Amino acid sequence: MRSGGFPSLQLLQISEIINSGIQPLQNLSVLKAISSNGQMDSKDWAHKAISKGLEAVEVLALQILEELKEDRGNDSVYLAGTREPTMADACLIPQLYNARRYDVDLATTCPHLLEVEKRCNKLEWIASCHANLQSDAQV
């Protein structure tokens, strides 16, 4: 993680949007509670929560890139405008996996995040952690 300053705060902001603003809303216990009250389908709930959160991350990531463009040109390749993956990228990859499980239209919602995901997945240590590759995966 970058040390100090505004960019570090942006990295944490992205991480927390995903970690505490999106992910808890799709936990199984939350989805069961939502479907048990009969007011909304749990898949619809998760879809809306994930879409809204990823839209916010997309906007923030693009703002960061715009701010860094003067200093770096197009040299920022990861989510928080860094040249190497950060905690924000580590939070993003599994969230995009879950977004697909809930049929979020990622190409429309967050095309920049998909570009970041492609770059991350070129790194063996990230690609090897994909959910489908885990020993308990039910593919």
Secondary structure as UniProt FT lines:
FT   HELIX           5..16
FT   HELIX           17..22
FT   HELIX           23..26
FT   HELIX           28..36
FT   TURN            37..38
FT   HELIX           42..72
FT   TURN            73..74
FT   TURN            79..80
FT   HELIX           87..101
FT   TURN            102..103
FT   HELIX           106..109
FT   HELIX           111..121
FT   HELIX           124..127
FT   TURN            128..129
FT   HELIX           131..133
FT   TURN            135..136
//
